[in-house]
Amino acid sequence: MARARKDFTPVFDTTFGDRALQVAREDIAVGRWQGPAELLHATGPEWDRRTFRVRMLAQTAAGKSVAEHWHTAEPRNPDALVLRAETEVMRAFNLAAAATDRGGVDLERLNGAVRTCLRAADVSPQDPVPWMSLVSVARLFPGGHQQAQRWWEELLARDPHNREAHHQVLRYLSARWHGSHGAMYDFARNVVSSLPPGSHLAVLLQAARAEEYRYRAEQEGPMSLTLVQHWNNEVAVHDLHRTWELWIRQWDGRERAQDVADLNYLLHAACAAGQAGPAGYLFDVLGERATRVPWSFSGDPVSVMSRFRKTMLRSRPDTG
């Protein structure tokens, strides 16, 4: 196999090349809701891409009043309320992050976001996105939310392989939030044990390991001896191969909305485990498409990714 070019500049595009989404976000930035309305109407019940697009639109809308203006202009449009609900969730996360130093959470705002999500679920009963929003915001409640399990079940009834919701639950169950490393891994392994061939959810194993690494590095320091073999111990390598066999070996080649993010999780794990063959293949698939997470858990993502790429491609076995 021909070696890739030596020059390499990671590209961190949060829309993962979704040009229509980029344009709609630009509309929000200038105060227009017509672009998002057209985009979500065109997306229809393609739940994987709809979930991703709503979240990305909401990230931009969180600092604007576009979601409110659209809902006011078209109060009977389910898409308008779904976006407004997720926008409220994004605002809640933004406020929680800003309030970290002061402590505490704004329960009134959190409960308001929940009510908006539930209204969105009522007006769009087949749509999994409002339930994804609820599963997400549940993480912000002290001790978690007592309805989180029910919301999760409602989500699964509509979209059993919703990528974003599974990753949200993984975080909910992590030691950083309302669970433990063990609970997080148990969830990931239970999901992976019943996946259909070629499912990108197999990468939950690597997402869990990245979350554990991040948490422990913050608690113990990145040079902790307990982290030396975090990525290349027997269990980590076994999980890497398991994800490879379940997902990549049986992948149909069609990229889902967030496959760039999931491929980066798997690539990072392969690099950290010293698996040059899989890493080289994934570098070829991704090209320069990169995500800051999980590379940033080990330092500057550009430097970390570039260093690993140089090392992995140098040691990758020839296949041609």
Buried (B, 14 or more C-beta within 10 A) or exposed (E): EEEBEEEBEBEEEBBBEBEBBEBBBEBBBEEBBEBBBBBBEEBEEEBBBBBBBBBBBBBBBBEBEBBBBBBEEBEEBBBBBBBBBBBBBBBBBEBBEEEEEEEEBBEEBBBBBBEBBBBBBEBBEEBBBBBBBBBBBBBBBEEBBEBBEEBBEBBBEBBEBBBBBBBBBBBBBBBBBBBEBEBBBBBBBEBBEEBEEBBBBBBBBBBBBBBBBBBBBEEEEEEEEEBEEBBBEEEBBEBBBBBBEBBBEBBEEEBBBBBBBBBBBBBBBBBBBBBBBBBBBBBEBBEBBBBBBBBBBBEEBBEBBBBBBEBBBEEBEEEE
